[in-house]
Amino acid sequence: MKFKKMMFTVLAISSLLALGACSAPGHKDQDTAVYDANGEAAGPAATGAAADSANFGDNGDDTLAQRTYYFEFDKSDIRDEDKPAISANADYLAAHPDAKITLEGHTDPRGSREYNVALGERRANAVADFLKAKGVNASQIRVVSYGAEQLGAPGHTEADFKMDRRAIIVYSKK
Amino acid sequence: MRALLTIFITVLLVCFSGSSAAMLSMELTRGISSAMPIAISPFVLEGAAPSQDIASILSNDLKNSGRFNIASGSPDEKVVGKVSAVGGGRYHVSFQLIETARARSTVLLDKQYTVPDSAMRALAHHISDAIYQKLMGVRGIFSTRLAYIVVEGVGHAARYTLEVSDQDGYNPQPLLQSSDPIMSPAWSPDGRKIAYVSFERHHASIYIEEVATGSRHLVSEFIGINSAPAWSPDGRKLAIVLSKTGSPNIYMMDLGSRQLTPLTRESSINTEPSWSPNGRKLLFTSNRGGAPQIYELDLATKAVSRLTYQGHYNARASYTADGRHIAMLNQDSGFFNIGILDLDTGVFRILTSSSGSDNESPSIAPNGSMVLFGTLYNGHSVLGMVATDGSVQVRLPARNGEVQDPAWSPFLS
């Protein structure tokens, strides 16, 4: 009884997390980017978000649903706390060789725009290298750096900048 | 490989309607106490009035240069003029620049023109250029233009527009609109084309677009980064940044043959190439030493030397027209500022120390007098200008949207 209740709580929280992830600004971009990027007739972003929840959030595997990873200023080192989620996505990709992702790299708005494009690519490549080391085929990964041109949070506080410095896994095909 | 595919697209020209509305407006925020007093009398009108008031355009131009103080008394320098309607929508315009010293008047300039009403604003800037050159000994920049990116909306709803306007913000002309980012506009040396990076189709590609017609073609869409286009002074080559072999490195593309020559081969970040005025050297940003700093590459000897040591972050450098200074983005601690380094003496100075916000994308006026850059004002991205001696500051707030990533045109005539 107690176990069942606990499972229910875990599932509920996972679902909420997944839903929340879908409606957070950064993730909204991500879902949209999927369908725009491929030009597939996959329907509006809302459909994509629902499919995400159905595929991942509802089965309770929230590490797989964590697809935005954050970085320090002028750095491209993956944080230890993001490794389980990246690993979960690596396992999924390795098990689904037809699945494809775009890895987006982003920076905060400070500094030079073109240098930030390079830095964003470093971040996306860091995640790509991690995935490849876990057995993901390079042909499943496409990298694009937006530098500081698509911020995660508008605003100019350190809290905003933290949300900006990120790499995002965007599934284009599952 | 479709990297060299050339496509011509008629690009959206939304407000090419001859309106002279300003997207940006200019505010002088810091002038110099030694500014030269000058009186500009209203031009005497004969017949129907033209659409533009020449005297007020001259006043704004000269005032916003920071070098002049528009005086109402009887200073040594004064401008008088006349505008006569001559029929068919054309006007005869004449002006004199008169210097009065020790009770003797000397006519320094005496010129006349016949122009259609549609050219009146351009003529006024041309007259400002002539006055500036006569009194300052340096060519004026009042007939030059700016390119910049306007961003309206945030996140998913953001719209990006590459736009050009007159140097004072008038006559905005959109060249490209996109729901994906546009960045790094770069004027060709003849001012007729702009190279830029567009993320349309969710991939960074470099395009070249003709300003007058809006026709454009794709020049680079290699896998990875396609970034930071910079025209050689002869307009025949484009220095670009590609990461097709792994790390971002600088390449030279011959625009005739489309042949690529790698200029750097590093595992670090190498970006933001910028040509010396004589085309023999390139500045670029590299973090090969750990943090981003400015390096100079001698194209003949391939020798590379580091130029910046002040601050832990220096990037986006470009030479002044005389090749003796470089302007750059600099951070020591705190805000990102625009700095200028004298290559002869090694003296470095920060030009935007009082801005109280981060600054970005410095671009030097073709006469070397001012640096255009992006900054923040009231929480919005706006353009600013600062004199290369730090004496004058001008802000160009946008009526709507965020304005960023500016590039100052070369002289256009």
Interface residues (C-beta under 8 A of the other chain):
Chain A: P25 K28 D29 T32 A33 D36 A37 G39 A45 D74 T102 P109 R110 G111 S112 R113 E114 Y115 V117 A118 L119 E121 R122 V143 V144 S145 Y146 G147 E149 Q150 P154 H156
Chain B: V154 G155 H156 A158 S179 P181 M183 S184 F199 R201 H202 H203 A204 G224 I225 S227 A228 V241 S243 P248 I269 T271 E272 T285 N287 A291 P292 Y313 A315 R316 L329 Q331 F336 S357 D358 E360 S361 L376 G379 D405
